[in-house]
Amino acid sequence: MSGKRRKKWIAAVAAVIMAVTMPALPAAADEGADERPDIPVGTWLAARTQPAVQLTSLTYTGTVAVPSSVLNQAAFNRLVQQATDAVTSGKISADERSIAKWIFQRIAADVDTYLGVSAPERTVEAEVGGMCTGWWVTPDGYMVTGAHCVQLGETELAQTFARQALAKFNQEDAQGIVSGLQGIETDEEILKLAQQIFVTFNTNHMKIRNLQQSLTVLQSLPGGGVDKTAKAVPAELVSVGENYPGKDFALLKVNGQQNLPTVPLGNDGDVRTGDTLYISGFPGLVTNTAFFSLESRLEPALTEGPYNATRATQTGVPYIQTQAPSYHGNSGGPVFSKDGKVIGMLIAGTVSEGGEASENESFVLPVSIVKEKLGEKNVKPAQALTTTRYNEALNDFFRHYYEDALPKFREVQALFPNHPYVAKYISESQQAISAGKDQSPRPILLWVLIGAGVLVALVIALILVKVLRGRRRQGPPSPGPGGGYAPVSPYPMHQLPAAPGQHPPHAPYGSSPHHGAPYGADQPASGHPGAPHPGTPQHGASPYGNSQYGGGQYGSNGQYGGSQYGGGQYGSNGQYGGPHGAPEHGGGPYGPPAPPQSGPQPPYGDRTRNVRFGQFAPPPDERP
């Protein structure tokens, strides 16, 4: 096989090997652990971030004392006279219901003028508070939430107690004043006006004794699943900023935690106007509704909407305006980009005149402020192996690689037994596997295909080695009729005595210090002791002296000396050497011109050959 054809053949074989082995790579090899599967962004984000988003609770307890109220009769009589004048002048309708509404509105606007403090004092043990959203930022229990979620000002605290702790007193007092309206049919509107009177009075005159504050995080117990096993875990207030419109940030610490799931922090520059933002949190309209189960109330809700604009308060605090819906209870919740990183924290939203949340605008504290506040306390956000394995398992789960996902989910459960959702995914993965829905890549197929490719490569390599060895073992080509080469003689060459007048040529590799002792002509024959021809390849002394490179492979009687390159292809009688041959049989195109030959020539060329010491005639040719 020629060199060019052999190279083409090897290239073709290499292409076959590549074709066999390359398809064996698994389909998911290019898919990173954080690369989103082919599912909606919201689905992916909710699954990854929910374990780190927790419901927080701020609770105040104390003894609330309020005095009884007494009507200032003189002031009330003056008010009745004013009502009579208004009816006479036509400013109000003459019916009793309209007159009662007008009077209650005037009292509610100036409660202390018409009501006075009286005995006895009434007391009640009260517990009030509110729920917000927080999220784990380190595996050992640091949590971020809003400042207004962990503290209330004096006025706001009094109003909260008045609304929640004094509701019973407010109702009783309102019923008392309404019942005094003889001959007037009361309705819901009049009753609401009467209650507002006493909410204001009781708030103004309320005293709170033995006030205590507590912060808790509602966390599931070991076994997985946010259900009836969830309990409130105490949290320590580490740092708190200013309530909105200030830097509304608070840092909590829950002790005794490890391997908590966390969410990663992004940068302000990750999002810009027009991008979609995602808010995670616990809307109060669900968590405060009794007919929902505890499990469903403790699952965060995800809303989304466009990034509308960047705002700043008069004190220079930046905020992001978004149309992602938010509600009471969402405060403190993380806001994500489509890549699953926190770009801010929900703080406020617009409300209607009646105090109801509006979906038009929500305001987000940028993540740069969160990082600033964390840095002040030397808290560095981190991610535990729990989150890494959970995210990898979720990606496998959503790709229907249930067998691959299952051991990772189990590892998460072992790392963090309180994980609220991993038990559900373990169960769903097992069910999918039992139903034959698993599509996990089969590693055994990969190794079989790779092994087949390697086997093919080895077989081809062995063939190539065999071919090359066969070519090396071929003897020197002898000239044949018409200038061709005759088959190599099957008879071995023998070194003959030197002819008269001839002297052995100097061997350049025979006596040098580097090629003398072990490789020179002085080394005794290894094949047959006492052999008279120590330089022949069969019985030569060494590979570089009179053997391989001297009288051997590269010497006068070897492959490249007196054979292929000496008296052979490149030597004195070869294609490129010798001064005594025709181009076909000796002189070649690169040697001196051959002398003219006379006399009849044998049919197969000269049957004698120049060797190192004289002429050698092989046995008669046995060809017919």
N, C-alpha and C positions, 0 to 999 in steps of 0.2 A: 504494500500500500504506500503511495507516495506521501510526502510530507504534507502537501496541501490537502489531499483527500483525508488524511488522518486528522488534521486540525478541524476540518469541517465536520467530520464524524464525531469528534470530541465535543464540539460546540452543540451539535444536535443532541447528543446524550445529555449534556448539561441542561439544555432546554427541557428535555423530558423529565429530568430530576426535579427541576423547579416546578414544572406543571404538576408533578405528583405531590410534592411536599407543601407547596404554598396553600392550596385549598384546605389543608389539614388544620390551619390556624383557627381557633374558636371564633365564632361570630362576634362575641363581646370583647374581643381583645383590645379594640380601640375605644371602648367605652370606659371612661373614668368613673371613679367611685362617686363623684359629685355631678356627673353628667345626667341631666334630666331624662327619664324615659319618655316614651311617646304617650304622654298623658297631659291633661290641662295643667297649666302653671299653678292654679289655685289648689288643685288636688295634691300636687307634689309638695307645695309649700305647707299646706295644712298638716299633712302627715309628718313632715320633718320637724315642724316647729311646735306642734301641740304639746309634746311631753315637757317642754321647757317653760310653757306659759301656765301660770298658776293663779288661782283665785286668792286674793289677799283680803284680810278683814281688819278694820280698825274698830276697836270697841272701847267705849267709855262706860264705866260703872260708878255709881255713887248714890247718895241719898238726896232726893230732890224734895225740897220743901217749898210750898206756895201758900200764901195767906188766902183766906176767904175774901170774897168781894162784897161790898155793900154799895147800893145805889145812892149817889148824891142827889137827894130828892130835890133840893132847890135848883140845882143845875138841870135836872131832868124836867122840872116844871117849866123852866124857861125854854127848853127845847120844844116842849109840847106847844107852848104859846107861839113859837116861831113857825111850827108846822101849821097851826091854825091860820096864821097870817098868810102863809104861802098858799093855802087852799083858797082863802078869801080873794087873794089877788090873782088866782088862776095859775099860779106857778106849778102847782101839783094837782093831781086829780083828787076829787072829793071822796073817793072810796077809801075804806079803812086799810085795805091791803097796801095801797100806794102810800098812805100816810105812814104805815109801819116801816116800810122799806126806807122811806126818806129819813126817819128817826134813827134806824139802825146804822145807816151809812154815816150819819153825823157822829154817832157815838164811836164807831170803829175808827173814824178819822182822828179822834181826840179822846182816847179811852180814859186817861187819868183825870179828865175834867168831870166825867160822869160816874166813875167808879172809884171807890176808896178801899183801903186795906182794912180788913176786919179779922177777928178771931172766929174760929180756931185756925191754927196753922195745919195744913194737910201735908203729909209726907208720903213718899213712895220710893222703894228701892228700884232704881231704873238702870237699864242697860241700853245704850244707844250706840250707833255706829254706822258704818257703811262698808261696802265692798268695792274693791278695785281690782286691777290686774297688775301682776308683776311677772318677771321672767328671770330665770337663772342665767348668770353671766360667768360663773365659775363652778367647777364640779364640787367644790367644798362648801357651797351654800351662800354665796353672795348673790343678792337679788336686787334688781333695779325696778323702781316704780316711781310714781309722781309724788311730789312734796305734799300736795293737797290730799293725798291718799293716806297720809300718816299723821297729819296734824290738822286741828281746827282752831280758828281764832275764837276769842271769847264770845263775840257776838254770834258767830256761826254755831258755836257749841250750844249756846243758850237756845237758839232757834231750833236746833236739832232735838234737844231734850223737850222743848215745848211741843214739837210736832209728834215725837214718838213716845216719850215717857209720860206726857201730860194729856195724851189724847182722851183718856177716860174722864179726867177732870174737866177738860174743855167741853166735852159733850154734855156732861151733867150740868155745868153752869149755863150752857146755851139753852138747854131744855127748860131750865128754871126761868129764864127771862122771857122766853117765848110763851110759856104757859101763863105769864102775867098779862098777856095781850088778850083781854076779854073781848069776845065777839069777833075776833079776827081769825080767819082760817089761815093756818100756817102752811107753807109749802117748802120745797127744797131750797129755793132761793133765799127765803127769809131765814131758814135754819142755818144756811151757810154763812149768811151775814152775821148772825148771832154767834156762831162758833169763832169767826174771825175776831170778834170783840174780845173773847176770853183767851184766845191764843196770844193776842197782843198783851193783855193784862197779865196773864200768868207768866209770860216770858219776861216782862219788865220787872216783876216782883219775885221771880223764882230765885231760890238759893240752892246751890249744889254743894253738898258736904261729902267728905271722904272720896273725892274724885280720883279714880285710877284709870290709866290708859294701858291698853294691850294691843300688840300687833301679832297677827298670826297668818300662817299660810296653810291653806287647806290641802293636805297631801294624802295620797293613798297609802295604805298599809302594805306590808309584804304580801305577795301573791298576785299583784298586778290587778289592774282594773279600777277605775275611779267609780266606786259604788258606795254602798252603805258602810264599807270599812274605812272610808276616808275620815281623817281627823284633823283638827286644828293644831298645827305645830308652832310653838312660840318663835317669834322673830325679834331680833335686837335691832334698834334703830342706830345705824352707824353714822349716817350723814344725812342732812336735809337742807335743801335750798329754800328759795322763796316761792310762795304760791304764784300761780299764773296771775298776771302776765310776766312774772320774773322767771328765773331759771328753775322751773318746776321739776326738781329732781330729788329723789331720796334713795338711799342705799340701805338695804337690810342685810342681816346676817342670821342664817339659821344654823345653829351649831350641830355638830355630830353628823354632818353629811359627807358623803363621798360618792364619786362616780355619777353625779347628777347630770341629766341631759341639759345641754346648753344650746344657745343660738349664737352664731358668729356676728361680730360687728363689721359693718361696711364703712363707707366714707360718704361725706356729703356729696361729693362729685359723682357718686354712682348713679344718681338720678337727677333729672332736670324736668322743667316744665313739659308736660305732655306725656311723661312716662306714667305707667300704671303703678299705684302703690297698694299694698295689702296690709290691713289692720287686723290684728288678732287680739281677742279679749273676751270679757264676760259681760254682755249687756244686762243691765239690771232688770230690764223688762222680762228676762228669762229667769235669772237667778233669784229674783224676788217673787216669782210666781209659784205658789204652793202646789198647783196641780201637775207641774213637771216633776219627773223623778229626779232624785239627787244625782244620779249618774248623768242624765242629760243636762242638768243645770251646771255640772262641773266640766263640761266639754266646751272649750273656747270656740267662738264663732269667728269666721274669716269674712271680711268684707273687702271690696276693692273699688278703686276709683282713680281718676286722673290727678296728677300733680298739677294744681292750678297756678300757683304763684309762690314766690318767696316774700315773706313779710318780715317786719321788724317792729318791736314795740318802741315806745318813746324813750325807753332807757337803753335801747340798742340790742335787746335780746332777739335773735332771729327765730322765726317760726315758718313752717311750711304749711301752706293752705292746700287742702285736698278735698275732693268730693267723695272720697271713700266714706261711707256712712259710719257713724259712731253714736254711742248712746251712753247714758249714765251707767257706770260700771266698767266701761272700756278704758277709763282713765288709767294711765300708766302702762298700757299695753304696747308691745313692740310693733313697729311699722316696717315692712319688708319691701325690698326691691324684688324684681322677678327672679333674681339669682339666689334668693333665700337669705340675704344678709340684712341685718338691722340698719336702717338708715335714719331712724328717729323713734320717738316715743309719743304716743297720743296723749294730749294734755287737756284739750278743751274742744267744745263744739258750740255752735250757735243754738240758741233755744228760742222757742216762741214766747209770746207775751204771757202765755199761761204757764211757762216753765217747762214745756215739753221739748224734747230734743228735736232738732231740725237736721235733716240729712243734707242740707245745702253745703255746709262748710264744716270741716274739722281742722284743728290746728295741731301741728306736730313739732315737738322740740327736736332739732337736728341732732344726729348722732355725735357730732363734734362736741356738743355740750356734755353729752353723756360721757364721752371719753375724758373730757376735761375734769369732770367731777370724780370719775374713777381714779384718775391720776393723782388728785389731791389726797386720796386715801391710799395710794400705792396699791391699788387693786388692778391686777392685770387679767383681762378676759382670757379664758382658756377653754379647751375642749377635751373632754375625757374620752377614753376608748369606748365608753357607752354610746356616745353620740356617733363616733366614727362607724362602729359596727352597725348601729341602728340604721344609719343613712345607707350603708352598703346593702343591708338586708332589705330595706324598702325598695331600693332600685331593682334588686333581684325580684322582689315580690311583684312589682308593677310590670316587670318584663315576663312574668309567669315562670320565673326560674324558682319554683317553690322548694325544690330539694336543695338548691344552693342557699336560699334564704333561711330555711329552717334552722340549721346549726348556728347561724349568726344571731337570729332572734333568741335562741336559747342562751347564747353567750351573753347577750344584753341582759336577759333575765337573771343570769348568775351574777353579773357585775352590779346590777341595781335591781334588787327584788321589788322595790317600790314602784317600778316603772308602770305608769298608768295604762299603757296601751299594748305592751309587747305580748301579753297573754292572749289578747284578741287575735293578733297576727299569727301567733303560733298555731292557734286553733284553726284559723282560716287556711293557713298553709297546709296543715295536715289534711284538712277536708279536700283541698284542691288536688293534693297528691293522690288521695284515695279515689277521687273522681277521674283520674287519668288526665288532668289538665296541665301537668307539669311539662315545661318545655326547656328544662335546664340543659345546657350543652353537655354532651357525654364525653368525659375525659378519655375513656378507653378507646373511643373511635379516633381521637386525636393521636394517641400513642401508636395505634395500629397503622395509621396512615404515615406517620413519621417513620416508624420502623420499616414499613414497606419501601419508603423512599431511600432510607439508609441502605437497605439490603440491595436495592437496584444499583445504588452508587458503588457498593462494594463489589458486586458482580462485574460491573463495567470496569472498575479499577483492576480486578484480577485479569480480565481479558486483555486490557492494555499492557499489563506487565508481561503476560505470556507472549504477546505479539512482539514486544520489544526484545525480550530474551531470545525469541526465535531468530530475530534479525541479527542479534549479536553473535549467535552461535554459528551463523553461516560462514563458510570459509571464504577465502579471497576469490573473486570471480576470475575465471580464465577466459582468454579470448577464444571465440568460436568462429565458425565460418561467417564470412561477411562482416567481420568486425564485431560480432556479438560476443557475449560472455558465455563460456562453457561452464557446466556445473563444477563446483569445487571438488577437487580430487579427494577421494575417501581415504587416501593413504597419508599417514602422518609424515611430517617433514623430519629429516634426520640431518644433523650437522655433519658435514663431511670434512675430511682433512683438507688443509689449505693446499691449493695448487701451487706449483713452483712459482716463486716470484711474488706470491700474494701474501699479504700480512693482514692480520685482523685489524679492522678499523678501530680507532679510539672510541671508547664508549663514554659519552658525556655524563651519564648517570651512574657509571660503575665505580669510580674511585674517589668521588668527592666525599668530604667529611659527612655531609648530610645524607648521602645516598650510598655510602661505602659499606660499612660493616653489616647492617642488617639487610640492606637493599642491594649491595654490590655483587660483583662477580666472585668475590672471595668467600661468600657464604657457601657452606657445603650443601650439596643437593639434599632435599628433604624427601624426595620420592624414593630414590634408589641409591643407597649409599655406594659410593665408589663409582658412580656412573661417569662415563667419560665425557658427558656433555652437560655440564652444570648450568649452561645458559639457556637451554631449550625450555619452552613453556611447560612441558610436562614434567621436566626434571630440573627446572631452573632454580637458581638460588633465591631470587626475590622478585617481587612485582615491579621494582623500579630499576633493577640492574640489567643483567643479561637475560632476565626473565621477562617481566611484564613490559618494561620500557627498553630493555637492551636487546636480548635475543628473544624476548617474549612478545607481550602485546604491542609495545611501542618500539621494539628494537629491530635489528636487521632481519631476524627470522620471525618476528611477531606479527600481530595484526596490523600495526602501524609502521613497522620497520621494514623487514625484508618481505613482509606479506602485503597487508592491505595498503599501508602507507609507505613501506620501504620498497620491496620489490613487487608490491601489489598495486593497489589503486593509486596511491600517491608516491610510491617509491621508484626505484631505479627501473623496474620493468613495468610500472603501473601506468595508469591513465595520465597522471600529471607529472611523473618524475622521469627518471632514467635517460641516459644519453644514447641508448642502443636499441630502442624499439620504435616501431612505427607508431603513429598516434593511437591506433587501435590496440597495439600490443606492447608498447613500451614507452616510446619517447613522449607521447602526449603533446598537447598544445602548449604546455608550459616548460618543457625541457629542451635541451639542444636538439637540433634536427638529427633524425636517425640516418645512419649511413645506408646507402643503397644496398639492397640485398640481391644476390645473384644465385642462380641455380634454382632448381625446382623446390617448391615449398610443400611441406606436408599438408594434407587436406585439413588438418585441424590446427595449423600453426606450428610453431617451434615446440617440439616435445621436450626440449630441455629448458632449464630455467637457471638464471644466475642466483646462486645462493651465497652465503657468507664466505664459504671456503670451497669454491670450485663449482662444478656443474653437477646437476642432479637430474637424472632421467627417471621419471616414474615408470611403473610397470606398463606394459602395453595396454592400450585402451581396449576395453572389452566391448565397445559398441560395435554393432554389426557394420 
